Amino acid sequence: MVNFAYLIGDRDSGEALLVDPAYDVDGLLDIVAAEGLSLTGVIGTHYHADHVGGSMMGFDVVGITELLAKHDVPIHLQAPETEFVTKVTGVGAEHMVAHKPGDQLHVGDIPIDLIHTPGHTPGSQCILVEGHLVSGDTLFLDGCGRTDLPGGDAATLYHSLTSGLAGVGDDVILCPGHQYSPKPTQTMGETRANNIVYRPDTAEQWLAMFS
């Protein structure tokens, strides 16, 4: 799957957040420790097991359930995603923080903006932090997340990709949830210029190509 997990840390405070910790939780926690940081929370971009762990489509993936057994930290999600995360991972609501669109977190003094971008799933979110957009499966360097799994909706994803991310500048670095392209990252300007999902001019054209 060539999944990406991301670590956001503030060296002054020593605090850190993990984004989408799946598959190798112990390895990720070792990196946090090696950086001299203390884990204070997790952000999940969406409920699919390859991003937060759990059981889905016949696969069992290590993720937040195993992480919580080692570090009791809050799991930050968009509110519509919490019920799906519980179904996939078994993690209860008491471990989750259900956010609204536009909420902001802090790791130390670093602000993290949570952008609700539904479509791939009802509660998919992107994370904007210090000139980087961690996009989960909402947007890749080439293409976007599929919409044929439970909770997916193609028309909603179109609006997330266009109006939902309209405020993200072209100089922001896109950091996707998978490496489906030769490069791991690129600017949003490059993505908007070259990604086929930005080629249609209207929702109707987009749905004709991608629904």
C-alpha positions as CSV (number, residue, x, y, z in Angstrom):
1,M,0.0,0.0,0.0
2,V,3.1,2.3,0.4
3,N,1.3,4.1,3.2
4,F,2.7,7.3,4.8
5,A,2.5,8.1,8.5
6,Y,3.5,11.5,9.6
7,L,5.1,12.9,12.8
8,I,4.5,16.5,13.8
9,G,6.6,17.6,16.7
10,D,7.6,20.7,18.6
11,R,11.2,20.4,19.8
12,D,10.8,23.3,22.3
13,S,7.9,21.6,24.2
14,G,8.9,18.0,23.3
15,E,5.3,17.3,22.3
16,A,4.4,15.2,19.2
17,L,1.4,14.0,17.3
18,L,1.3,11.0,14.9
19,V,-0.9,11.1,11.8
20,D,-2.3,7.8,10.6
21,P,-0.2,5.3,12.6
22,A,-0.8,1.9,11.0
23,Y,1.1,-1.3,10.3
24,D,4.3,-0.6,12.4
25,V,3.1,1.1,15.5
26,D,6.2,0.0,17.5
27,G,8.5,1.4,14.8
28,L,6.7,4.7,14.8
29,L,6.9,5.0,18.6
30,D,10.6,4.2,18.4
31,I,11.0,7.2,16.0
32,V,9.1,9.5,18.4
33,A,11.4,8.4,21.2
34,A,14.5,8.7,19.1
35,E,13.6,12.3,18.3
36,G,13.4,13.0,22.1
37,L,9.7,13.7,21.8
38,S,6.6,12.6,23.9
39,L,3.5,11.5,22.1
40,T,0.5,13.6,23.1
41,G,-2.1,12.5,20.5
42,V,-3.0,10.9,17.2
43,I,-4.8,12.4,14.2
44,G,-6.7,10.0,11.9
45,T,-7.4,11.3,8.4
46,H,-10.1,8.7,8.0
47,Y,-11.4,5.3,9.2
48,H,-9.9,2.9,6.7
49,A,-7.7,0.2,8.4
50,D,-4.6,1.0,6.3
51,H,-4.6,4.4,8.1
52,V,-5.8,3.7,11.7
53,G,-5.6,-0.1,11.8
54,G,-8.3,-2.6,12.6
55,S,-10.2,-5.2,10.6
56,M,-11.6,-4.3,7.1
57,M,-12.2,-6.2,3.9
58,G,-10.7,-9.4,5.3
59,F,-7.5,-7.7,6.5
60,D,-6.3,-7.1,10.1
61,V,-3.9,-4.2,10.5
62,V,-2.0,-3.0,13.5
63,G,-3.0,0.6,14.4
64,I,-4.5,2.8,17.1
65,T,-5.8,-0.1,19.2
66,E,-2.3,-1.3,19.8
67,L,-0.9,2.2,20.2
68,L,-3.5,3.0,22.9
69,A,-2.3,-0.1,24.8
70,K,1.1,1.6,25.1
71,H,0.2,5.3,25.2
72,D,-3.3,6.5,26.3
73,V,-3.5,9.6,24.1
74,P,-6.6,11.2,22.4
75,I,-7.4,10.2,18.8
76,H,-8.4,13.3,16.9
77,L,-11.1,12.8,14.2
78,Q,-13.8,14.6,12.4
79,A,-17.1,13.9,14.2
80,P,-18.7,11.9,11.3
81,E,-15.8,9.5,11.3
82,T,-15.9,8.3,14.9
83,E,-18.6,5.7,14.5
84,F,-16.7,4.2,11.5
85,V,-13.4,4.1,13.5
86,T,-15.2,2.3,16.3
87,K,-16.6,-0.3,13.9
88,V,-13.2,-1.0,12.3
89,T,-10.9,-0.8,15.3
90,G,-13.2,-1.4,18.4
91,V,-11.8,1.8,20.0
92,G,-14.5,3.5,22.0
93,A,-15.7,7.1,21.9
94,E,-14.0,7.8,25.3
95,H,-10.6,7.7,23.4
96,M,-11.7,10.0,20.6
97,V,-12.0,13.7,20.2
98,A,-14.8,14.5,17.7
99,H,-13.9,17.7,15.9
100,K,-15.9,20.2,13.9
101,P,-14.7,21.6,10.5
102,G,-12.2,24.3,11.0
103,D,-11.0,23.2,14.5
104,Q,-7.4,23.8,15.4
105,L,-5.0,21.8,17.4
106,H,-1.7,22.7,18.9
107,V,1.4,20.6,19.4
108,G,3.5,22.8,21.6
109,D,3.2,26.2,20.0
110,I,2.6,24.8,16.5
111,P,-0.9,25.3,15.2
112,I,-2.6,22.5,13.2
113,D,-5.7,23.3,11.2
114,L,-8.2,20.4,10.6
115,I,-10.0,20.7,7.3
116,H,-13.0,18.5,6.8
117,T,-12.9,17.1,3.3
118,P,-15.6,14.4,3.0
119,G,-16.1,12.3,-0.1
120,H,-13.6,9.5,0.3
121,T,-15.3,8.9,3.6
122,P,-17.9,11.0,5.5
123,G,-15.3,12.3,8.0
124,S,-12.1,12.5,5.9
125,Q,-9.9,15.4,7.0
126,C,-6.8,17.1,5.8
127,I,-4.2,18.6,8.1
128,L,-2.6,21.9,7.4
129,V,0.6,22.6,9.3
130,E,3.4,25.0,8.6
131,G,3.1,25.1,4.8
132,H,2.3,21.4,4.5
133,L,-1.1,19.7,3.7
134,V,-1.3,16.1,5.0
135,S,-4.2,14.9,2.8
136,G,-4.8,11.2,3.7
137,D,-6.7,9.7,0.8
138,T,-8.6,12.9,-0.1
139,L,-5.9,13.9,-2.7
140,F,-2.9,12.3,-4.1
141,L,-0.2,13.8,-6.3
142,D,-2.0,12.0,-9.2
143,G,-5.6,11.1,-8.6
144,C,-7.7,11.1,-5.5
145,G,-9.4,8.7,-3.1
146,R,-11.9,6.2,-4.4
147,T,-15.6,6.7,-3.5
148,D,-17.1,3.2,-3.9
149,L,-16.4,2.1,-0.3
150,P,-18.9,2.6,2.5
151,G,-19.5,6.3,3.1
152,G,-17.9,7.4,-0.1
153,D,-19.6,10.0,-2.3
154,A,-18.2,11.3,-5.6
155,A,-20.1,14.6,-5.7
156,T,-19.1,15.4,-2.2
157,L,-15.4,14.7,-2.9
158,Y,-15.5,17.0,-5.9
159,H,-16.6,19.9,-3.7
160,S,-13.9,19.0,-1.1
161,L,-11.2,19.0,-3.7
162,T,-12.3,22.4,-5.1
163,S,-14.1,24.6,-2.6
164,G,-12.9,22.6,0.5
165,L,-9.3,23.1,-0.4
166,A,-9.6,26.4,-2.1
167,G,-8.0,28.2,0.8
168,V,-4.8,26.1,0.6
169,G,-2.2,28.1,-1.3
170,D,-0.3,26.8,-4.3
171,D,3.0,27.0,-2.4
172,V,1.8,24.5,0.2
173,I,3.5,21.1,0.0
174,L,1.0,18.2,-0.5
175,C,1.8,15.2,1.7
176,P,-0.5,12.4,0.6
177,G,-1.5,9.2,2.5
178,H,0.1,6.9,-0.1
179,Q,3.0,7.1,-2.5
180,Y,1.2,6.4,-5.7
181,S,3.6,8.6,-7.8
182,P,7.4,8.7,-8.3
183,K,7.7,11.7,-6.0
184,P,6.5,11.5,-2.4
185,T,5.4,15.2,-2.3
186,Q,4.9,18.2,-4.5
187,T,3.3,21.7,-4.2
188,M,-0.4,22.2,-4.5
189,G,0.3,24.4,-7.5
190,E,1.9,21.5,-9.3
191,T,-1.0,19.2,-8.3
192,R,-3.7,21.6,-9.5
193,A,-1.8,22.1,-12.8
194,N,-1.1,18.4,-13.5
195,N,-3.5,16.2,-11.5
196,I,-6.4,14.9,-13.8
197,V,-8.9,15.4,-11.0
198,Y,-8.5,19.2,-11.5
199,R,-9.1,19.0,-15.2
200,P,-13.0,19.1,-15.2
201,D,-14.5,22.6,-15.0
202,T,-17.8,21.6,-13.5
203,A,-19.2,19.1,-11.1
204,E,-21.1,17.4,-13.9
205,Q,-17.9,16.9,-15.9
206,W,-16.1,15.6,-12.9
207,L,-18.8,13.1,-12.1
208,A,-18.9,11.9,-15.7
209,M,-15.1,11.1,-15.3
210,F,-14.8,9.9,-11.8
211,S,-18.1,8.8,-10.2
